[in-house]
Amino acid sequence: MTIGFGLIGASNIAQAHMIAAIRSQPDSDVVSVYSSHPERGREFAQANNIVHVANTLDDLLKHPAVQAVYISTTNELHYEQALASAKAGKHVLCEKPLAMTLDQARRMIKICQQNNVVLATNHHLRNAASHRTMRQLIADGAIGQPIAARVFHAVYLPPHLQGWRLTNPNAGAGVVLDITVHDVDTLRFVLNAEPTEVTCLTQHFGMGAGVIEDGAMAIFRFDNGVIAQTHEGFTTKYASNGFEVHGTEGSLIAKKVMQQAPIGEVMLRNADGERMIELQHENLYEVGMRRFIGAIKGTDTPSASGADGFASLAAALACLESANNRQTVTIPNLLSAAL
Ligand code: NDP
């Protein structure tokens, strides 16, 4: 069975990573693209060798070869587009943040369930060999009981992405919904634990317009007792990135692992000294795509489900609430109400 994908949104991320990820799978292809700007849609299709251009979302969803959609529009559009896709019987791989509100994300999960379609969230970092290996090592007891974690993920937003992320609050602009949501998802995955509260400070360092934050630091408490610190930014030109987990019997220290490319290293430090961990690097987006297609076929589960998108969004929204109200915020475990 070949899975035909319809792209909803003629976006950077689709062009840079996801079209290739779809085509990397032996049994899937991109069959149509929908853009709200037909001319750009045509150019995008031509540049990416996509045969069909849909002028409306309805056109895309009616295309007989489209079984699944990949939604990579700006964040405020994910909700309506996912609902329409699910109601048309299409499986949904949606970009993060899954939605703008928890009510929307909850409804997306529900409507996908009711229509018997897969819902996955494109949190790519949990597909990295580094993060998967750290999760396994922690589960195997390699560092004893985890105590604390630190995530370094401050970047310099490249000029071609300096658009709505910095200017449009209605589209979910700001570094928290852009990067913190990924970091908290990766922490949830690696620690196999859920955040219960957060204290967050945000920063406005000249890149984000008006109230839109372009830097954030947060401290989360997880339900296994771990406290975790995260740092995200758009304005730091020379920062490095990394992920550390410190336990009673050892520490995992990972460098250059908070990025899109399949690179980076993980070191285990304990009473025996320091040891580099062997990693089988693989394209993060291809791993996610393989699992999404497996979920459609019933042979696998999505690497990040709709429920993961919900939980990571809940934590990111709690960060914003904490920063805005200058308070520690409890992260609600409201997912069960959604299911
Ligand atoms: P883009 O700005 O490239 O695309 C978003 C939308 O903007 C598109 O759907 C398109 O609208 C419109 N657009 C694109 N190019 C132009 C242009 N030249 N002129 C006018 N409008 C344009 O966004 P990104 O690819 O950076 O992000 C899209 C989504 O993917 C977001 O939800 C983001 O959070 C997520 N993302 C996820 C990443 C990951 O690794 N998981 C990485 C990067 C982004 P139209 O629909 O009409 O074609």
Boltz pocket constraint, residues with backbone or C-beta under 6 A from the ligand:
constraints:
  - pocket:
      binder: B
      contacts: [[A, 8], [A, 9], [A, 10], [A, 11], [A, 12], [A, 13], [A, 14], [A, 34], [A, 35], [A, 36], [A, 37], [A, 71], [A, 72], [A, 73], [A, 74], [A, 75], [A, 95], [A, 96], [A, 97], [A, 122], [A, 123], [A, 124], [A, 161], [A, 163], [A, 177], [A, 178], [A, 260]]
      max_distance: 6.0
